[in-house]
């Protein structure tokens, strides 16, 4: 498997767990695109798409500030899938320590950096987002 793909798989996970925003940003191309349903939930935006280090960095800093969350356990089994350009892995709902936010990470890698990153949430995580939005509306 491509060394750059394996390095991003390991580095992104370790840096995210360590809350190292600058380290995470270094993995992204300067003009990278980032998509997540969490973006509008915490960034006061109508859409979930961010572009470039400035926007992605602001999201990562705010997301880091808002943790800990008992449902973010960072459990994964270490397996990933790649075709040499696209990297995919899962944070499953069921973990050895209980449930966690269930997401799929999908990254396009170009020249050893993340050019596009999409995060897809499962039913359990989506339910958490909906419940949070309803609480905000009062």
Secondary structure, DSSP 8 states (H G I E B T S, - for coil): --HHHHHHHHHHHHHHHHT-HHHHHHTEEEEEEEEEHHHHHHHS-SS-EEEHHHHHHHHHHHHHHH---TT------S--EESSSEEEEEE-SEETTEE---EEEEEEEETTEEEEEEEEE-HHHHHHHHHHHHHHH-
